[in-house]
Each structure stands twice: as C-alpha cells, then as structure tokens.
Amino acid sequence: MSKSYVLGKNKTRFEMTEFPQLLSDEKIGILYQGDIESTLLALVAKKIYGIDRVVFMLITSEKVLSYKENEDKLNILKTTFQQGVERLQGVHTLEINDSLFKKNQSMTAIVKKILLDRYQGKLKFVLSGHNKIHEDSMAFLKSCGWDQGKVTDDKLKPILEKNADKYPELYKHVFIQNSKIFGVSRNVGFEQIEEDFYTNVRPFRNLMQYEIIDLFEELGFLSDLYKTSSCDVDIGNCGICSGCVRRMSAFKNSSITDLTKYTVN
C-alpha cells in the first residue's frame, strides 16, 4: 500500500497515516456493519495489523438504534455482520447490547470499560466509518445552535437550504438523496452522540462515499466492494431503499462501475 492517494473529481488527498500505529501486543476495534465504509476499514486493518489483532464490534443498543420497534432490521444487521466477519476471516467479535447498560449511564463510558476489562487495556483505538457527511452534519448542528437547543428540529432543513453553498455535499445528501442530518436523534441526546463521535478514530472523515469507493480500487480491494451491503430493509442490496439509492448515487459519482447485484432491478 502507498502512503498517500488522490481521490475523485475533487482530488481529495487520503493519507494512510489516518490509521493509528499499534504496539506489538495491542489490538484495534472496528465498528463494523458490513457496509462500504466499515468493510474498507476492516480490509485495511487486516492488511496493516493482521486479522488476529482486529476486533469486530457490533452495537445493537435499542436506546441508540431504536431496534425495539423493528426486530427485522436488527436481525438483518446481525446477519450482515456475521456474514461479513466470516468473509473477512475475523477472529474476534464483540456485541454491545442493552443488557450491558444501566439506566442513565453513558454508552461511551460503558463501552470503554468493557474494552478495558476484556482486553486488559490492550485495545487502544476504535475505528468508525464516519465520513465527510457526518463531519459536516456535526459542524452544521453546532454552527446553527441546534446542539444548544437554540433551534428546533423543524428549522434545520430551512437553515441548511440557506447555507447550501457552505455545506454543498450535506445539502445534496439531505435534499437530493432524501437523507437525514447525522446526530439528530429521538433516541439519544446530542451530547452522547458527540462524545461517541469524537472518541472514535475516523480515517475517512475527509472523504465522501464516492471517494471511499474509489479508494477500494486504489488499495486493490475492488472485488470486496461488491460484497458490501448498504440496504436498510434486506440482506445484501435491494436497490430501492434509501440506503441503496445513496449507494447507487455514490457509484455514479465515483470512477467505478456499479456491479452490485440488486435484488430488485
């Protein structure tokens, strides 16, 4: 692997130093869902550190993800996770669920304690697939005062529309792709989301999803790209849900042909 890559139409630079260095006896965790971002994280981590030092982590907390009202979605997530880990020949897995939490406790603090107890302080970093959309969402919410309660949810889209020039990719994500602003949740407070967000290492924080797709080819992982799942409603990729629509759009903006097998043509 090279140390630096220039990606996409925006010529965005990506440095491999975004992945942290480990001591010989340390492991690294990955928030893994089998999607485009987390799969590439896993592939790079496997290459750099060796698969025996990679811990695949799955968070299924009802508090955070509201799976209590959608058991099918939870089962899809778990199946996608299991299939992806098997495909990548993963050795270590860790599921974080509600049974590990107590009322009003910080999820980030609990996860840190679990990792400390289980790995004796030898799991130093947790990688997440948050990309530029997530970064822009956090910046936007802070800039308009939403995080301090100065703006109500119904005012966010009009404010974003007025600031389309400042957040062009986020604007397209929300209005053109009919997606949500990251961090706005009915199930968990912004302070918790912010703490978790900045605790994790985010190698792709400067990249759009279409640039991450290009990075698959640059790193020699193109065949693995088509095995990823972006679907909201099924295992694999249905081709019509919001997640799949965003996937198709990302491929169109990348330099890579979309050979994904969509179940609905």
C-alpha positions as CSV (number, residue, x, y, z in Angstrom):
1,M,0.0,0.0,0.0
2,S,1.2,3.5,-0.8
3,K,1.2,6.2,1.9
4,S,-0.9,8.7,0.1
5,Y,-3.8,8.7,-2.5
6,V,-5.6,11.4,-4.5
7,L,-9.2,10.5,-5.0
8,G,-12.2,11.5,-7.2
9,K,-13.1,14.6,-9.1
10,N,-12.3,16.8,-6.1
11,K,-8.7,15.4,-5.9
12,T,-9.1,14.8,-2.2
13,R,-6.0,13.5,-0.6
14,F,-6.1,10.5,1.7
15,E,-3.1,9.5,3.9
16,M,-2.6,6.0,5.3
17,T,-1.4,7.7,8.5
18,E,-5.1,8.2,9.3
19,F,-4.8,4.6,10.6
20,P,-3.1,4.6,14.0
21,Q,0.1,2.7,14.9
22,L,-0.2,-0.1,17.4
23,L,2.4,-1.7,19.7
24,S,3.1,-5.4,19.0
25,D,0.7,-6.7,21.8
26,E,-2.2,-4.3,21.0
27,K,-5.5,-4.8,19.2
28,I,-7.7,-2.4,17.3
29,G,-11.6,-2.3,17.3
30,I,-13.8,-1.6,14.3
31,L,-17.5,-0.6,14.5
32,Y,-18.5,-3.0,11.7
33,Q,-21.8,-3.3,9.9
34,G,-20.7,-4.8,6.6
35,D,-21.3,-1.5,4.7
36,I,-19.0,0.3,2.3
37,E,-17.1,2.3,4.9
38,S,-16.7,-0.3,7.7
39,T,-15.7,-3.0,5.2
40,L,-12.9,-1.0,3.9
41,L,-11.8,-0.1,7.4
42,A,-11.7,-3.9,8.2
43,L,-9.8,-4.7,5.0
44,V,-7.1,-2.1,5.7
45,A,-6.9,-3.0,9.3
46,K,-6.5,-6.7,8.4
47,K,-3.7,-5.7,6.0
48,I,-1.9,-3.4,8.3
49,Y,-2.2,-5.2,11.7
50,G,-3.2,-8.8,10.9
51,I,-6.7,-10.2,11.4
52,D,-5.8,-11.6,14.8
53,R,-5.4,-8.1,16.1
54,V,-8.8,-6.8,14.7
55,V,-11.9,-6.9,16.9
56,F,-15.2,-6.6,15.0
57,M,-17.6,-4.7,17.2
58,L,-21.4,-4.6,16.7
59,I,-23.6,-2.2,18.7
60,T,-27.2,-3.2,19.0
61,S,-28.4,-1.0,21.7
62,E,-32.2,-0.3,21.5
63,K,-31.6,3.1,23.1
64,V,-29.3,4.2,20.3
65,L,-30.7,2.4,17.3
66,S,-34.4,2.0,18.2
67,Y,-34.4,-1.6,17.1
68,K,-37.1,-2.4,19.7
69,E,-39.7,-1.4,17.2
70,N,-38.1,-3.1,14.3
71,E,-36.8,-6.6,15.1
72,D,-36.4,-7.5,11.4
73,K,-33.9,-4.7,11.0
74,L,-32.0,-5.9,14.0
75,N,-31.8,-9.4,12.6
76,I,-30.7,-8.1,9.2
77,L,-27.9,-6.1,10.9
78,K,-26.7,-9.2,12.9
79,T,-26.8,-11.5,9.8
80,T,-24.9,-8.9,7.7
81,F,-22.4,-8.6,10.5
82,Q,-21.9,-12.3,10.9
83,Q,-21.5,-12.9,7.2
84,G,-19.1,-10.1,6.7
85,V,-16.9,-11.2,9.6
86,E,-16.8,-14.8,8.2
87,R,-15.9,-13.5,4.8
88,L,-13.0,-11.5,6.2
89,Q,-11.9,-14.4,8.3
90,G,-12.4,-12.4,11.5
91,V,-11.2,-14.0,14.8
92,H,-12.5,-11.6,17.5
93,T,-16.1,-10.2,17.7
94,L,-17.8,-8.2,20.4
95,E,-21.5,-7.3,20.5
96,I,-22.6,-4.4,22.7
97,N,-26.2,-4.6,23.7
98,D,-28.7,-3.2,26.2
99,S,-28.0,-5.9,28.7
100,L,-24.6,-4.3,29.4
101,F,-26.1,-0.9,30.2
102,K,-27.8,0.6,33.2
103,K,-30.3,3.4,33.2
104,N,-28.8,6.9,32.5
105,Q,-25.3,5.6,32.0
106,S,-23.0,7.0,29.3
107,M,-22.8,4.4,26.5
108,T,-19.3,5.6,25.6
109,A,-18.1,5.2,29.2
110,I,-19.6,1.7,29.4
111,V,-18.0,0.6,26.1
112,K,-14.6,1.9,27.3
113,K,-14.9,-0.1,30.5
114,I,-16.0,-3.3,28.6
115,L,-13.0,-2.9,26.3
116,L,-10.6,-2.2,29.2
117,D,-11.9,-5.3,31.2
118,R,-11.9,-7.7,28.2
119,Y,-8.7,-6.7,26.6
120,Q,-6.7,-5.5,29.7
121,G,-6.1,-2.1,28.2
122,K,-4.6,-3.6,25.0
123,L,-7.3,-2.4,22.7
124,K,-6.2,1.2,22.1
125,F,-8.4,2.5,19.3
126,V,-11.8,2.0,17.8
127,L,-12.3,2.9,14.1
128,S,-15.6,4.1,12.8
129,G,-16.6,4.7,9.2
130,H,-17.9,8.2,9.7
131,N,-17.2,10.2,6.5
132,K,-17.4,13.9,5.5
133,I,-21.2,13.9,5.6
134,H,-21.1,13.0,9.3
135,E,-18.4,15.6,9.9
136,D,-20.4,18.3,8.1
137,S,-23.5,17.3,10.0
138,M,-21.8,17.9,13.3
139,A,-20.3,21.2,12.2
140,F,-23.7,22.3,10.8
141,L,-25.6,21.5,14.0
142,K,-23.1,23.4,16.1
143,S,-23.0,26.4,13.8
144,C,-26.8,26.9,13.9
145,G,-27.0,26.3,17.7
146,W,-29.1,23.2,17.4
147,D,-26.8,21.4,19.9
148,Q,-27.6,24.1,22.5
149,G,-31.4,24.0,21.9
150,K,-31.4,27.3,20.1
151,V,-33.0,25.8,17.0
152,T,-35.8,23.3,16.8
153,D,-35.8,20.2,14.5
154,D,-38.3,21.7,12.1
155,K,-35.9,24.7,11.4
156,L,-32.9,22.6,10.5
157,K,-33.7,22.0,6.8
158,P,-34.6,25.6,6.0
159,I,-31.3,26.7,7.6
160,L,-29.4,24.1,5.7
161,E,-31.1,25.2,2.5
162,K,-30.0,28.8,3.1
163,N,-26.4,27.5,3.7
164,A,-26.2,25.2,0.7
165,D,-23.1,27.0,-0.5
166,K,-21.3,26.3,2.8
167,Y,-22.4,22.7,3.1
168,P,-22.9,21.6,-0.6
169,E,-22.4,17.9,0.0
170,L,-24.6,17.8,3.1
171,Y,-27.2,19.8,1.1
172,K,-27.2,17.1,-1.6
173,H,-27.3,14.3,0.9
174,V,-30.4,15.7,2.7
175,F,-32.4,17.2,-0.2
176,I,-31.4,15.3,-3.3
177,Q,-30.8,11.9,-1.7
178,N,-33.6,12.3,0.9
179,S,-31.3,11.5,3.8
180,K,-31.0,12.7,7.3
181,I,-28.7,15.1,9.1
182,F,-26.4,12.9,11.3
183,G,-26.7,13.5,15.0
184,V,-30.4,14.4,15.1
185,S,-32.0,11.5,17.1
186,R,-35.1,10.9,19.1
187,N,-33.5,8.1,21.0
188,V,-30.3,9.5,22.4
189,G,-29.1,13.0,23.3
190,F,-26.7,15.0,21.2
191,E,-24.1,15.1,24.0
192,Q,-23.9,11.3,23.9
193,I,-23.6,11.2,20.1
194,E,-20.9,13.9,20.2
195,E,-18.9,12.1,22.9
196,D,-19.1,8.8,21.0
197,F,-18.3,10.5,17.7
198,Y,-15.1,12.2,18.8
199,T,-13.9,9.3,20.9
200,N,-13.6,7.1,17.8
201,V,-10.8,7.3,15.2
202,R,-12.4,8.4,11.9
203,P,-9.9,7.7,9.0
204,F,-12.5,8.6,6.3
205,R,-13.6,11.9,7.9
206,N,-12.5,14.0,4.9
207,L,-13.9,11.6,2.2
208,M,-17.3,11.4,0.5
209,Q,-18.7,7.9,0.0
210,Y,-17.9,8.0,-3.7
211,E,-14.2,8.8,-2.9
212,I,-14.2,5.8,-0.5
213,I,-15.5,3.7,-3.4
214,D,-12.5,4.9,-5.5
215,L,-10.2,4.1,-2.6
216,F,-11.3,0.4,-2.8
217,E,-9.8,0.2,-6.2
218,E,-6.6,2.2,-5.3
219,L,-6.0,-0.3,-2.4
220,G,-6.7,-3.4,-4.5
221,F,-10.0,-4.4,-2.8
222,L,-12.4,-3.8,-5.6
223,S,-13.9,-7.3,-5.6
224,D,-14.7,-6.9,-1.9
225,L,-16.6,-3.7,-2.6
226,Y,-19.4,-5.5,-4.4
227,K,-19.9,-7.8,-1.4
228,T,-20.8,-4.9,0.9
229,S,-24.3,-4.1,2.0
230,S,-25.9,-0.7,2.1
231,C,-29.5,-1.9,2.4
232,D,-32.0,-0.7,5.0
233,V,-34.5,-3.5,4.5
234,D,-32.8,-6.7,3.4
235,I,-29.6,-8.7,3.5
236,G,-27.4,-7.6,0.6
237,N,-28.8,-4.7,-1.5
238,C,-32.4,-4.4,-2.6
239,G,-31.9,-1.5,-5.0
240,I,-34.9,0.6,-3.9
241,C,-34.5,1.6,-0.2
242,S,-32.9,4.9,0.8
243,G,-29.6,3.2,1.7
244,C,-29.4,1.5,-1.8
245,V,-30.3,4.8,-3.5
246,R,-27.4,6.5,-1.8
247,R,-25.1,3.6,-2.8
248,M,-26.1,4.0,-6.4
249,S,-25.6,7.7,-6.3
250,A,-22.1,7.2,-4.8
251,F,-21.2,4.8,-7.6
252,K,-22.3,7.3,-10.2
253,N,-20.1,10.0,-8.7
254,S,-17.1,7.6,-8.5
255,S,-14.9,6.3,-11.2
256,I,-16.0,2.7,-10.5
257,T,-18.7,0.8,-12.4
258,D,-21.5,-0.4,-10.2
259,L,-21.6,-4.2,-10.4
260,T,-23.6,-4.6,-7.3
261,K,-26.3,-7.4,-7.5
262,Y,-29.5,-5.6,-6.6
263,T,-32.4,-7.9,-5.8
264,V,-35.0,-5.5,-7.3
265,N,-34.0,-4.5,-10.9
